[in-house]
Amino acid sequence: MVTLRTGFGSPFGRKARIAISVLGLDGKVKVEPASTQDAADPLNQQNPLGKVPVLILDDGSTLFDSPVVLEYLDVLAGGGRILPKDTKARFDALRLEALCDGILDASILIVYEGRYRPPEMAVQKWLDHQAGKAQRGLAALEQAPPGLDSPPNVGQITLACTLGYRDFRFKGTWRKEYPQLLAWLDNFAARVPCFATTAPPA
């Protein structure tokens, strides 16, 4: 059986967990916890970058990171499900995924700055630089929120996980500024039940 290893607070791992559910792969993919902080965790051998999620295939080989994992899951489910076959729709979905992954990367760097650097050593210019990336990305999405496919495509899944992460680590401060994205996420949550069941631990 294929195995997904991830931390349950990871938005990138959440992408894969949602994909498994919406693709009906729960019986074909086992989900196991992984820790990026535990030196004894075999994660660093499974992914030399030490990042989650990692997909372990039946032959023991591994796939990473989340865009590659989601593409494999789509193939495992028959193809063309969360990665559209139509060229324009496919690249629209991939572009949305890339934008949201970038917002996540910037958001996580802000979190790590506070986690690993003493407050008196924080580099405000760096924090502002990352915050600007996230704000510009969210503003662009607010101006033109995407649709919502059934099942949701890779970009839509990633947007939901991005907004969920901003709730988780940034206390939902985005919600007042981006009402169209808030309505979009409410719709996603209503139509995709596994969004709630994959929420990060409190």
N, CA, C and O of each residue as an XYZ file, in Angstrom:
808
protein
N       0.842     -1.206      0.000
C       0.000      0.000      0.000
C       0.871      1.247      0.000
O       1.894      1.300      0.682
N       0.463      2.239     -0.761
C       1.147      3.527     -0.773
C       0.938      4.208      0.585
O      -0.144      4.128      1.168
N       1.987      4.881      1.081
C       1.915      5.540      2.382
C       2.256      7.011      2.253
O       3.271      7.374      1.658
N       1.408      7.854      2.810
C       1.684      9.280      2.914
C       2.181      9.567      4.316
O       1.524      9.217      5.296
N       3.350     10.208      4.419
C       3.865     10.625      5.724
C       3.856     12.145      5.785
O       4.351     12.820      4.882
N       3.286     12.670      6.863
C       3.182     14.114      6.997
C       2.964     14.509      8.444
O       2.536     13.701      9.268
N       3.263     15.758      8.739
C       2.852     16.338     10.004
C       1.425     16.839      9.862
O       1.055     17.349      8.804
N       0.620     16.706     10.901
C      -0.790     17.047     10.784
C      -1.058     18.545     10.922
O      -2.197     18.989     10.779
N      -0.013     19.318     11.198
C      -0.142     20.769     11.166
C       0.327     21.366      9.853
O       0.204     22.572      9.638
N       0.863     20.534      8.975
C       1.425     21.020      7.721
C       0.326     21.305      6.696
O      -0.484     20.424      6.408
N       0.285     22.518      6.140
C      -0.706     22.788      5.094
C      -0.411     22.016      3.818
O      -1.325     21.691      3.060
N       0.874     21.717      3.574
C       1.225     20.946      2.389
C       0.786     19.493      2.538
O       0.329     18.872      1.578
N       0.925     18.966      3.731
C       0.411     17.628      4.009
C      -1.109     17.596      3.970
O      -1.705     16.596      3.570
N      -1.733     18.688      4.385
C      -3.195     18.755      4.349
C      -3.690     18.684      2.912
O      -4.713     18.059      2.633
N      -2.962     19.325      1.998
C      -3.302     19.227      0.578
C      -3.416     17.763      0.152
O      -4.385     17.361     -0.493
N      -2.413     16.983      0.524
C      -2.395     15.576      0.124
C      -3.507     14.792      0.805
O      -4.119     13.921      0.188
N      -3.770     15.089      2.058
C      -4.821     14.367      2.780
C      -6.198     14.669      2.190
O      -7.043     13.779      2.096
N      -6.427     15.922      1.792
C      -7.686     16.268      1.135
C      -7.779     15.568     -0.213
O      -8.834     15.047     -0.576
N      -6.682     15.556     -0.952
C      -6.681     14.889     -2.259
C      -7.016     13.408     -2.125
O      -7.798     12.876     -2.913
N      -6.437     12.747     -1.144
C      -6.729     11.328     -0.916
C      -8.229     11.126     -0.720
O      -8.820     10.198     -1.273
N      -8.831     12.003      0.071
C     -10.254     11.858      0.372
C     -11.123     12.141     -0.847
O     -12.002     11.343     -1.174
N     -10.891     13.266     -1.526
C     -11.787     13.625     -2.636
C     -11.609     12.689     -3.830
O     -12.504     12.569     -4.665
N     -10.456     12.029     -3.909
C     -10.212     11.069     -4.981
C     -10.678      9.658     -4.623
O     -10.589      8.748     -5.448
N     -11.175      9.471     -3.400
C     -11.644      8.154     -2.981
C     -10.530      7.145     -2.810
O     -10.712      5.958     -3.082
N      -9.363      7.616     -2.354
C      -8.192      6.744     -2.245
C      -7.908      6.295     -0.812
O      -6.828      5.774     -0.531
N      -8.851      6.489      0.080
C      -8.598      6.150      1.488
C      -8.195      4.686      1.669
O      -7.412      4.366      2.564
N      -8.722      3.802      0.831
C      -8.375      2.387      0.935
C      -7.086      2.016      0.248
O      -6.615      0.886      0.371
N      -6.499      2.973     -0.488
C      -5.274      2.688     -1.239
C      -4.046      3.426     -0.714
O      -2.915      3.085     -1.059
N      -4.275      4.430      0.115
C      -3.176      5.233      0.645
C      -3.305      5.313      2.157
O      -4.312      5.786      2.685
N      -2.285      4.849      2.836
C      -2.250      4.920      4.301
C      -1.570      6.222      4.705
O      -0.579      6.619      4.093
N      -2.093      6.887      5.728
C      -1.512      8.140      6.210
C      -0.827      7.890      7.548
O      -1.438      7.378      8.487
N       0.446      8.258      7.620
C       1.223      8.086      8.848
C       1.841      9.422      9.252
O       2.175     10.237      8.391
N       1.995      9.652     10.562
C       2.613     10.900     11.011
C       4.111     10.914     10.724
O       4.763      9.870     10.677
N       4.631     12.098     10.537
C       6.064     12.310     10.376
C       6.438     13.584     11.116
O       5.622     14.497     11.244
N       7.667     13.644     11.600
C       8.123     14.821     12.329
C       9.367     15.404     11.665
O      10.364     14.706     11.481
N       9.304     16.677     11.310
C      10.475     17.346     10.748
C      11.460     17.754     11.840
O      12.580     18.166     11.541
N      11.050     17.642     13.105
C      11.891     18.070     14.222
C      12.606     16.919     14.910
O      13.572     17.142     15.639
N      12.149     15.696     14.690
C      12.701     14.526     15.376
C      13.825     13.923     14.535
O      13.579     13.394     13.451
N      15.062     14.007     15.038
C      16.214     13.507     14.283
C      16.134     12.003     14.048
O      16.759     11.483     13.123
N      15.366     11.303     14.881
C      15.246      9.851     14.732
C      14.197      9.450     13.701
O      14.128      8.286     13.306
N      13.384     10.400     13.267
C      12.369     10.102     12.261
C      13.064      9.797     10.935
O      13.981     10.523     10.553
N      12.657      8.756     10.230
C      13.313      8.422      8.950
C      12.997      9.399      7.822
O      13.374      9.157      6.676
N      12.318     10.483      8.126
C      11.926     11.443      7.100
C      13.118     11.925      6.279
O      13.012     12.068      5.061
N      14.255     12.176      6.938
C      15.406     12.711      6.216
C      15.978     11.722      5.210
O      16.639     12.124      4.252
N      15.728     10.429      5.420
C      16.141      9.431      4.433
C      15.090      9.322      3.313
O      15.419      9.044      2.160
N      13.843      9.544      3.675
C      12.759      9.455      2.686
C      12.712     10.683      1.788
O      12.338     10.590      0.619
N      13.085     11.818      2.329
C      13.206     13.062      1.565
C      14.449     13.779      2.077
O      14.446     14.261      3.210
N      15.508     13.863      1.280
C      16.745     14.504      1.751
C      16.541     15.931      2.238
O      17.355     16.444      3.005
N      15.452     16.584      1.796
C      15.171     17.943      2.239
C      14.530     17.971      3.622
O      14.413     19.036      4.229
N      14.115     16.808      4.124
C      13.506     16.742      5.445
C      12.167     17.428      5.531
O      11.791     17.927      6.592
N      11.423     17.462      4.408
C      10.136     18.160      4.361
C       8.994     17.170      4.189
O       9.174     16.062      3.685
N       7.823     17.599      4.618
C       6.599     16.828      4.397
C       5.732     17.600      3.405
O       5.827     18.822      3.287
N       4.881     16.849      2.692
C       4.613     15.407      2.774
C       5.576     14.596      1.906
O       6.206     15.107      0.980
N       5.659     13.321      2.245
C       6.410     12.343      1.449
C       5.469     11.192      1.141
O       4.754     10.713      2.021
N       5.470     10.753     -0.095
C       4.671      9.604     -0.499
C       5.619      8.434     -0.737
O       6.536      8.520     -1.554
N       5.388      7.344     -0.015
C       6.224      6.153     -0.150
C       5.467      5.144     -1.005
O       4.380      4.697     -0.640
N       6.046      4.795     -2.135
C       5.383      3.901     -3.077
C       5.615      2.444     -2.709
O       6.419      2.136     -1.829
N       4.911      1.562     -3.383
C       4.980      0.132     -3.061
C       6.384     -0.431     -3.212
O       6.744     -1.382     -2.518
N       7.183      0.141     -4.106
C       8.546     -0.367     -4.316
C       9.565      0.274     -3.383
O      10.763      0.016     -3.493
N       9.083      1.119     -2.456
C       9.967      1.759     -1.494
C      10.505      3.103     -1.942
O      11.106      3.818     -1.140
N      10.306      3.467     -3.202
C      10.741      4.783     -3.661
C       9.813      5.854     -3.114
O       8.701      5.560     -2.674
N      10.273      7.089     -3.145
C       9.498      8.168     -2.539
C       9.284      9.311     -3.521
O      10.064      9.521     -4.450
N       8.193     10.047     -3.281
C       7.874     11.227     -4.070
C       7.657     12.410     -3.135
O       7.098     12.260     -2.048
N       8.097     13.570     -3.561
C       7.933     14.824     -2.832
C       8.170     15.940     -3.837
O       8.787     15.671     -4.868
N       7.721     17.187     -3.610
C       6.919     17.600     -2.494
C       5.462     17.654     -2.918
O       5.067     16.877     -3.787
N       4.641     18.532     -2.352
C       3.200     18.382     -2.490
C       2.670     18.428     -3.931
O       1.776     17.640     -4.238
N       3.151     19.290     -4.834
C       2.600     19.238     -6.196
C       2.834     17.890     -6.877
O       1.967     17.391     -7.594
N       4.010     17.306     -6.648
C       4.319     15.996     -7.230
C       3.444     14.920     -6.592
O       2.947     14.029     -7.281
N       3.258     15.005     -5.282
C       2.416     14.041     -4.573
C       0.987     14.106     -5.092
O       0.373     13.069     -5.346
N       0.451     15.315     -5.253
C      -0.931     15.446     -5.737
C      -1.071     14.931     -7.167
O      -2.088     14.331     -7.517
N      -0.066     15.163     -7.982
C      -0.139     14.655     -9.355
C      -0.135     13.128     -9.365
O      -0.876     12.513    -10.132
N       0.693     12.513     -8.521
C       0.718     11.056     -8.454
C      -0.632     10.516     -7.974
O      -1.145      9.539     -8.519
N      -1.195     11.156     -6.961
C      -2.493     10.706     -6.448
C      -3.553     10.799     -7.533
O      -4.416      9.927     -7.635
N      -3.497     11.843     -8.337
C      -4.443     11.985     -9.435
C      -4.289     10.832    -10.422
O      -5.284     10.265    -10.872
N      -3.054     10.485    -10.759
C      -2.796      9.354    -11.659
C      -3.304      8.058    -11.038
O      -3.914      7.232    -11.717
N      -3.049      7.885     -9.735
C      -3.490      6.682     -9.029
C      -5.012      6.528     -9.091
O      -5.534      5.413     -9.104
N      -5.711      7.660     -9.128
C      -7.176      7.642     -9.177
C      -7.717      7.586    -10.605
O      -8.930      7.650    -10.807
N      -6.845      7.468    -11.579
C      -7.288      7.333    -12.960
C      -6.944      8.499    -13.863
O      -7.063      8.399    -15.084
N      -6.512      9.620    -13.264
C      -6.080     10.779    -14.040
C      -7.215     11.715    -14.412
O      -8.356     11.294    -14.604
N      -6.878     12.993    -14.509
C      -7.856     13.988    -14.922
C      -8.899     14.328    -13.892
O      -9.947     14.878    -14.231
N      -8.639     14.015    -12.652
C      -9.639     14.255    -11.596
C      -9.371     15.587    -10.887
O     -10.236     16.464    -10.870
N      -8.190     15.741    -10.310
C      -7.849     17.009     -9.656
C      -6.821     17.791    -10.475
O      -6.514     18.939    -10.157
N      -6.298     17.173    -11.518
C      -5.476     17.848    -12.523
C      -6.203     17.727    -13.851
O      -6.162     16.672    -14.484
N      -6.865     18.786    -14.281
C      -7.680     18.693    -15.494
C      -6.872     18.247    -16.712
O      -5.680     18.534    -16.822
N      -7.534     17.549    -17.611
C      -6.886     17.122    -18.850
C      -6.823     18.245    -19.867
O      -5.861     18.342    -20.628
N      -7.844     19.097    -19.886
C      -7.856     20.234    -20.798
C      -6.665     21.149    -20.500
O      -6.408     21.487    -19.345
N      -5.946     21.544    -21.543
C      -4.693     22.276    -21.351
C      -4.883     23.574    -20.580
O      -4.161     23.826    -19.616
N      -5.838     24.401    -20.985
C      -6.028     25.677    -20.285
C      -6.448     25.466    -18.845
O      -5.906     26.102    -17.941
N      -7.412     24.575    -18.620
C      -7.874     24.313    -17.254
C      -6.741     23.752    -16.397
O      -6.619     24.089    -15.219
N      -5.915     22.896    -16.993
C      -4.797     22.303    -16.258
C      -3.818     23.377    -15.790
O      -3.418     23.403    -14.627
N      -3.435     24.271    -16.722
C      -2.449     25.277    -16.340
C      -3.051     26.376    -15.471
O      -2.331     27.002    -14.693
N      -4.331     26.621    -15.581
C      -4.997     27.516    -14.624
C      -4.906     26.933    -13.215
O      -4.623     27.645    -12.252
N      -5.151     25.623    -13.112
C      -5.086     24.952    -11.809
C      -3.664     24.950    -11.263
O      -3.452     25.194    -10.076
N      -2.691     24.675    -12.125
C      -1.284     24.641    -11.689
C      -0.800     26.036    -11.298
O      -0.032     26.183    -10.348
N      -1.244     27.050    -12.024
C      -0.858     28.422    -11.678
C      -1.429     28.806    -10.315
O      -0.733     29.405     -9.495
N      -2.689     28.464    -10.073
C      -3.301     28.748     -8.777
C      -2.570     28.002     -7.673
O      -2.328     28.555     -6.600
N      -2.220     26.757     -7.929
C      -1.469     25.989     -6.939
C      -0.132     26.660     -6.633
O       0.255     26.777     -5.470
N       0.576     27.103     -7.682
C       1.878     27.745     -7.481
C       1.740     29.041     -6.682
O       2.551     29.317     -5.799
N       0.712     29.836     -6.992
C       0.492     31.082     -6.259
C       0.232     30.792     -4.790
O       0.815     31.432     -3.915
N      -0.639     29.834     -4.517
C      -0.984     29.534     -3.125
C       0.175     28.875     -2.390
O       0.378     29.138     -1.205
N       0.932     28.029     -3.066
C       2.134     27.469     -2.441
C       3.112     28.584     -2.068
O       3.759     28.525     -1.023
N       3.215     29.599     -2.927
C       4.092     30.725     -2.628
C       3.621     31.521     -1.420
O       4.432     31.946     -0.597
N       2.313     31.724     -1.313
C       1.774     32.399     -0.123
C       2.088     31.578      1.129
O       2.453     32.124      2.169
N       1.942     30.268      1.010
C       2.264     29.391      2.142
C       3.740     29.466      2.500
O       4.089     29.555      3.678
N       4.606     29.431      1.501
C       6.045     29.509      1.773
C       6.377     30.781      2.541
O       7.110     30.745      3.529
N       5.833     31.910      2.082
C       6.096     33.178      2.762
C       5.527     33.173      4.178
O       6.164     33.660      5.112
N       4.337     32.627      4.329
C       3.701     32.579      5.657
C       4.507     31.715      6.620
O       4.686     32.072      7.784
N       4.984     30.592      6.133
C       5.758     29.682      6.989
C       7.091     30.308      7.385
O       7.550     30.119      8.511
N       7.721     31.053      6.468
C       8.973     31.727      6.824
C       8.744     32.750      7.934
O       9.601     32.924      8.800
N       7.601     33.422      7.917
C       7.279     34.354      9.003
C       7.133     33.594     10.320
O       7.653     34.024     11.349
N       6.428     32.470     10.285
C       6.256     31.657     11.493
C       7.606     31.172     11.999
O       7.870     31.224     13.201
N       8.460     30.704     11.101
C       9.766     30.177     11.513
C      10.664     31.268     12.082
O      11.467     31.010     12.979
N      10.532     32.473     11.569
C      11.319     33.586     12.102
C      11.021     33.773     13.590
O      11.922     34.002     14.396
N       9.743     33.671     13.933
C       9.370     33.802     15.339
C       9.701     32.574     16.162
O       9.941     32.676     17.365
N       9.715     31.416     15.523
C       9.948     30.167     16.240
C      11.425     29.936     16.540
O      11.773     29.424     17.604
N      12.282     30.309     15.612
C      13.693     29.934     15.731
C      14.631     31.094     16.054
O      15.794     30.867     16.385
N      14.151     32.315     15.964
C      15.015     33.455     16.234
C      14.482     34.225     17.440
O      13.286     34.513     17.487
N      15.328     34.569     18.420
C      14.863     35.356     19.560
C      14.245     36.674     19.091
O      14.701     37.252     18.104
N      13.214     37.153     19.788
C      12.517     38.369     19.346
C      13.458     39.550     19.112
O      13.252     40.335     18.186
N      14.484     39.678     19.943
C      15.381     40.824     19.795
C      16.272     40.718     18.549
O      16.928     41.684     18.157
N      16.282     39.532     17.937
C      17.087     39.336     16.728
C      16.227     39.269     15.463
O      16.742     39.016     14.374
N      14.940     39.493     15.607
C      14.052     39.454     14.440
C      14.465     40.518     13.424
O      14.821     41.641     13.780
N      14.410     40.138     12.178
C      14.773     41.062     11.097
C      13.473     41.564     10.463
O      12.858     40.874      9.649
N      13.073     42.766     10.845
C      11.776     43.282     10.403
C      11.697     43.422      8.887
O      10.652     43.170      8.288
N      12.798     43.822      8.276
C      12.805     43.963      6.814
C      12.477     42.636      6.140
O      11.753     42.601      5.145
N      13.011     41.547      6.684
C      12.747     40.203      6.144
C      11.289     39.821      6.363
O      10.639     39.291      5.462
N      10.777     40.091      7.558
C       9.382     39.792      7.856
C       8.445     40.579      6.940
O       7.461     40.036      6.438
N       8.753     41.856      6.727
C       7.921     42.687      5.848
C       7.979     42.177      4.409
O       6.977     42.207      3.694
N       9.135     41.717      3.994
C       9.306     41.189      2.640
C       8.409     39.977      2.422
O       7.738     39.870      1.395
N       8.401     39.073      3.381
C       7.570     37.871      3.268
C       6.088     38.219      3.384
O       5.258     37.683      2.650
N       5.761     39.116      4.305
C       4.358     39.528      4.466
C       3.830     40.170      3.187
O       2.666     39.987      2.830
N       4.682     40.916      2.505
C       4.262     41.542      1.257
C       3.903     40.515      0.198
O       2.943     40.705     -0.550
N       4.660     39.429      0.125
C       4.346     38.366     -0.835
C       2.966     37.780     -0.542
O       2.143     37.615     -1.442
N       2.730     37.472      0.728
C       1.449     36.878      1.108
C       0.298     37.845      0.832
O      -0.744     37.442      0.313
N       0.485     39.113      1.177
C      -0.580     40.103      0.998
C      -0.893     40.327     -0.481
O      -2.060     40.427     -0.859
N       0.140     40.405     -1.314
C      -0.102     40.595     -2.752
C      -0.812     39.388     -3.350
O      -1.697     39.530     -4.193
N      -0.414     38.199     -2.905
C      -1.060     36.989     -3.405
C      -2.521     36.922     -3.014
O      -3.378     36.619     -3.845
N      -2.808     37.204     -1.756
C      -4.191     37.167     -1.294
C      -5.018     38.258     -1.973
O      -6.180     38.036     -2.311
N      -4.423     39.435     -2.173
C      -5.149     40.526     -2.831
C      -5.505     40.154     -4.269
O      -6.602     40.455     -4.740
N      -4.577     39.501     -4.962
C      -4.848     39.075     -6.332
C      -5.987     38.062     -6.371
O      -6.831     38.104     -7.266
N      -6.007     37.170     -5.416
C      -7.069     36.156     -5.352
C      -8.402     36.780     -4.946
O      -9.454     36.339     -5.410
N      -8.373     37.790     -4.095
C      -9.591     38.485     -3.699
C     -10.238     39.171     -4.903
O     -11.462     39.209     -5.020
N      -9.416     39.706     -5.788
C      -9.930     40.392     -6.965
C     -10.579     39.432     -7.956
O     -11.504     39.801     -8.680
N     -10.083     38.199     -7.979
C     -10.610     37.222     -8.937
C     -10.616     35.837     -8.299
O      -9.786     34.998     -8.649
N     -11.542     35.580     -7.366
C     -11.583     34.269     -6.716
C     -11.836     33.173     -7.754
O     -12.588     33.383     -8.706
N     -11.220     32.019     -7.576
C     -11.425     30.935     -8.540
C     -12.796     30.305     -8.380
O     -13.508     30.556     -7.408
N     -13.144     29.487     -9.348
C     -14.346     28.673     -9.200
C     -14.074     27.512     -8.264
O     -13.052     27.471     -7.579
N     -15.003     26.570     -8.245
C     -14.818     25.381     -7.409
C     -15.341     24.172     -8.176
O     -16.545     24.013     -8.378
N     -14.422     23.340     -8.591
C     -14.764     22.141     -9.349
C     -15.218     21.025     -8.420
O     -15.104     21.128     -7.199
N     -15.729     19.967     -9.013
C     -16.105     18.770     -8.246
C     -15.513     17.537     -8.939
O     -15.987     17.149    -10.007
N     -14.489     16.920     -8.351
C     -13.800     17.319     -7.122
C     -12.966     18.575     -7.343
O     -12.674     18.924     -8.487
N     -12.576     19.264     -6.263
C     -11.759     20.461     -6.413
C     -10.421     20.120     -7.063
O      -9.855     19.053     -6.826
N      -9.924     21.045     -7.886
C      -8.632     20.784     -8.525
C      -7.478     21.134     -7.582
O      -7.690     21.634     -6.477
N      -6.261     20.864     -8.037
C      -5.093     21.039     -7.169
C      -4.946     22.476     -6.688
O      -4.522     22.710     -5.556
N      -5.294     23.442     -7.538
C      -5.203     24.831     -7.123
C      -6.227     25.188     -6.072
O      -5.917     25.882     -5.104
N      -7.438     24.719     -6.257
C      -8.504     25.002     -5.300
C      -8.227     24.338     -3.957
O      -8.483     24.931     -2.909
N      -7.713     23.124     -3.978
C      -7.321     22.454     -2.735
C      -6.250     23.267     -2.023
O      -6.307     23.451     -0.807
N      -5.271     23.754     -2.785
C      -4.173     24.499     -2.172
C      -4.643     25.830     -1.611
O      -4.169     26.253     -0.557
N      -5.566     26.499     -2.292
C      -6.106     27.748     -1.761
C      -6.817     27.508     -0.435
O      -6.629     28.273      0.511
N      -7.622     26.469     -0.354
C      -8.311     26.170      0.902
C      -7.306     25.926      2.025
O      -7.494     26.401      3.145
N      -6.250     25.192      1.726
C      -5.242     24.906      2.750
C      -4.453     26.156      3.126
O      -4.024     26.302      4.270
N      -4.263     27.052      2.169
C      -3.576     28.312      2.449
C      -4.396     29.166      3.405
O      -3.864     29.689      4.385
N      -5.671     29.309      3.131
C      -6.527     30.102      4.014
C      -6.666     29.422      5.369
O      -6.714     30.096      6.398
N      -6.731     28.089      5.379
C      -6.770     27.364      6.636
C      -5.512     27.584      7.461
O      -5.577     27.681      8.686
N      -4.371     27.662      6.794
C      -3.116     27.907      7.517
C      -3.077     29.329      8.069
O      -2.574     29.560      9.168
N      -3.603     30.267      7.312
C      -3.657     31.641      7.824
C      -4.581     31.740      9.038
O      -4.358     32.567      9.921
N      -5.613     30.905      9.083
C      -6.434     30.810     10.295
C      -5.631     30.208     11.441
O      -5.663     30.706     12.566
N      -4.910     29.129     11.140
C      -4.205     28.341     12.150
C      -3.058     29.119     12.790
O      -2.919     29.121     14.013
N      -2.244     29.772     11.983
C      -1.024     30.411     12.493
C      -1.115     31.928     12.617
O      -0.296     32.547     13.297
N      -2.114     32.534     11.958
C      -2.209     33.994     11.967
C      -3.555     34.471     12.522
O      -3.957     35.613     12.297
N      -4.235     33.598     13.239
C      -5.468     33.932     13.951
C      -6.563     34.491     13.037
O      -7.391     35.298     13.460
N      -6.550     34.050     11.787
C      -7.622     34.444     10.888
C      -7.675     35.918     10.564
O      -8.735     36.440     10.218
N      -6.532     36.606     10.673
C      -6.520     38.051     10.449
C      -6.875     38.426      9.009
O      -7.223     39.577      8.744
N      -6.795     37.488      8.091
C      -7.128     37.749      6.686
C      -8.632     37.926      6.463
O      -9.038     38.516      5.462
N      -9.444     37.436      7.361
C     -10.877     37.297      7.109
C     -11.595     38.631      6.893
O     -12.493     38.702      6.054
N     -11.237     39.671      7.610
C     -11.914     40.959      7.456
C     -11.507     41.664      6.169
O     -12.285     42.426      5.595
N     -10.286     41.404      5.722
C      -9.745     42.123      4.568
C     -10.150     41.493      3.239
O     -10.149     42.162      2.206
N     -10.497     40.201      3.265
C     -10.734     39.487      2.009
C     -12.093     38.776      2.039
O     -12.145     37.550      2.128
N     -13.194     39.540      1.964
C     -14.529     38.946      2.109
C     -14.876     37.946      1.001
O     -15.589     36.974      1.252
N     -14.383     38.172     -0.213
C     -14.699     37.223     -1.286
C     -13.989     35.888     -1.067
O     -14.543     34.828     -1.359
N     -12.767     35.948     -0.556
C     -12.060     34.702     -0.233
C     -12.728     33.995      0.941
O     -12.774     32.765      0.986
N     -13.243     34.768      1.887
C     -13.948     34.168      3.017
C     -15.190     33.415      2.525
O     -15.453     32.293      2.957
N     -15.946     34.038      1.624
C     -17.124     33.366      1.065
C     -16.716     32.132      0.270
O     -17.396     31.106      0.301
N     -15.596     32.244     -0.442
C     -15.106     31.096     -1.215
C     -14.753     29.933     -0.275
O     -15.104     28.784     -0.545
N     -14.064     30.238      0.817
C     -13.668     29.176      1.741
C     -14.882     28.555      2.419
O     -14.921     27.341      2.618
N     -15.865     29.360      2.774
C     -17.086     28.812      3.368
C     -17.752     27.829      2.405
O     -18.249     26.782      2.821
N     -17.758     28.171      1.129
C     -18.336     27.288      0.115
C     -17.518     26.007     -0.017
O     -18.072     24.912     -0.107
N     -16.212     26.152     -0.027
C     -15.337     24.975     -0.115
C     -15.583     24.043      1.074
O     -15.747     22.835      0.902
N     -15.607     24.613      2.276
C     -15.805     23.805      3.483
C     -17.148     23.091      3.469
O     -17.254     21.956      3.934
N     -18.180     23.753      2.935
C     -19.509     23.140      2.878
C     -19.563     21.997      1.871
O     -20.279     21.017      2.079
N     -18.813     22.117      0.786
C     -18.878     21.117     -0.283
C     -17.813     20.027     -0.160
O     -17.913     18.982     -0.804
N     -16.804     20.269      0.658
C     -15.699     19.304      0.804
C     -15.553     18.972      2.289
O     -14.763     19.614      2.982
N     -16.293     17.987      2.790
C     -16.308     17.690      4.226
C     -14.927     17.379      4.821
O     -14.686     17.644      5.999
N     -14.024     16.818      4.011
C     -12.716     16.471      4.553
C     -11.876     17.699      4.880
O     -10.826     17.572      5.510
N     -12.317     18.884      4.466
C     -11.603     20.091      4.888
C     -11.659     20.215      6.406
O     -10.668     20.588      7.033
N     -12.799     19.908      6.996
C     -12.943     19.972      8.448
C     -12.179     18.845      9.129
O     -11.523     19.063     10.147
N     -12.259     17.659      8.579
C     -11.627     16.511      9.235
C     -10.110     16.506      9.111
O      -9.436     15.769      9.831
N      -9.559     17.321      8.202
C      -8.104     17.418      8.076
C      -7.555     18.669      8.756
O      -6.378     18.990      8.593
N      -8.383     19.373      9.510
C      -7.935     20.599     10.176
C      -6.763     20.297     11.096
O      -6.710     19.227     11.702
N      -5.810     21.241     11.209
C      -4.661     21.008     12.099
C      -5.098     20.927     13.546
O      -6.133     21.481     13.916
N      -4.311     20.236     14.374
C      -4.662     20.109     15.782
C      -4.687     21.459     16.472
O      -3.885     22.340     16.162
N      -5.599     21.615     17.400
C      -5.734     22.895     18.106
C      -4.494     23.163     18.965
O      -4.419     24.192     19.636
